Amino acid sequence: VEADHLVSLTGYRPNADLYRELHVHQCYASDGPMKLAATLLAAAAGGGGGDCLKQAAPGAATLRNPEPRFYILGMKSYGRNSSFLMRVGYEQCSLLVEELADC
């Protein structure tokens, strides 16, 4: 995959300054991307959120934003949700590489 820039942001709350002018639909409760936040909330409400070690990356569709070809991955994708695992971040990266390869 060729890229012009790779930016790694760390912290406990997403800093949206980098993409403030882009069309990103953020969840008001978690500060994560809305599709992924809704999926995580539904899993927790349905009883699937009990053991965070059993979670898997929900899929490439949950990583999409209204802004074309802009993705938020890793810890930032979970916003303030504390159930993020590095394994899930690696799975997100793999899903994104597969999706970009299909473009």
C-alpha positions in Angstrom: 0.0 0.0 0.0 1.4 3.4 -1.0 0.7 6.4 1.3 1.8 10.0 1.3 1.7 10.2 5.1 1.3 7.9 8.1 0.4 9.6 11.3 0.4 7.8 14.7 -1.6 9.6 17.4 -1.6 8.4 21.0 -3.6 9.3 24.0 -6.8 8.5 25.9 -9.2 10.7 24.1 -9.2 11.3 20.4 -7.7 14.6 19.3 -9.8 15.6 16.3 -7.6 18.6 15.4 -6.0 16.6 12.5 -9.4 15.9 10.8 -11.5 18.8 12.1 -12.2 20.1 8.6 -13.0 16.6 7.2 -16.5 15.0 7.2 -16.1 12.5 10.1 -19.3 11.4 11.9 -18.2 11.1 15.6 -20.2 9.6 18.4 -21.1 12.3 21.0 -20.7 9.8 23.8 -17.4 8.0 23.0 -15.7 10.4 20.5 -15.1 7.4 18.3 -16.4 7.1 14.7 -20.1 6.6 14.7 -20.4 3.3 12.8 -17.9 1.6 15.1 -19.3 3.2 18.2 -22.8 2.0 17.4 -21.5 -1.5 16.7 -19.6 -1.6 20.0 -22.7 -0.3 21.9 -24.9 -2.9 20.3 -22.5 -5.7 21.2 -22.4 -4.5 24.8 -26.1 -4.1 25.1 -26.6 -7.6 23.5 -24.4 -9.2 26.1 -21.4 -9.5 23.8 -19.5 -6.8 25.6 -18.8 -8.8 28.7 -15.4 -10.3 27.9 -13.3 -7.9 25.9 -10.7 -10.6 25.3 -13.2 -12.4 23.0 -13.9 -9.4 20.8 -12.9 -9.2 17.1 -12.7 -6.3 14.7 -16.3 -5.7 13.6 -15.4 -5.4 9.9 -14.3 -2.9 7.2 -17.7 -1.3 6.9 -17.5 0.0 10.5 -14.2 1.7 9.7 -15.7 3.9 6.9 -16.4 7.6 7.4 -18.4 10.0 5.2 -15.0 11.4 4.2 -13.8 9.3 1.2 -10.7 7.1 1.9 -10.3 8.5 5.5 -10.1 5.9 8.3 -9.6 6.1 12.0 -7.9 3.0 13.3 -6.5 1.6 16.6 -7.1 3.1 20.0 -8.5 6.3 18.4 -11.3 4.3 16.7 -12.6 3.3 20.1 -12.7 6.9 21.4 -13.1 6.8 25.2 -14.2 3.1 25.1 -11.8 1.3 27.3 -12.2 -2.2 25.8 -9.7 -1.7 22.9 -7.1 -4.4 22.5 -3.9 -4.2 20.3 -5.0 -7.4 18.6 -8.2 -5.6 17.4 -6.0 -2.7 16.1 -3.9 -5.1 14.1 -7.1 -6.7 12.7 -8.4 -3.3 11.7 -5.2 -2.6 9.8 -5.5 -5.9 8.0 -9.1 -5.2 7.1 -8.2 -1.8 5.8 -5.3 -3.2 3.7 -7.7 -5.7 2.2 -10.3 -3.0 1.5 -7.7 -0.7 -0.2 -6.3 -3.6 -2.3 -9.8 -4.1 -3.7 -10.1 -0.4 -4.8 
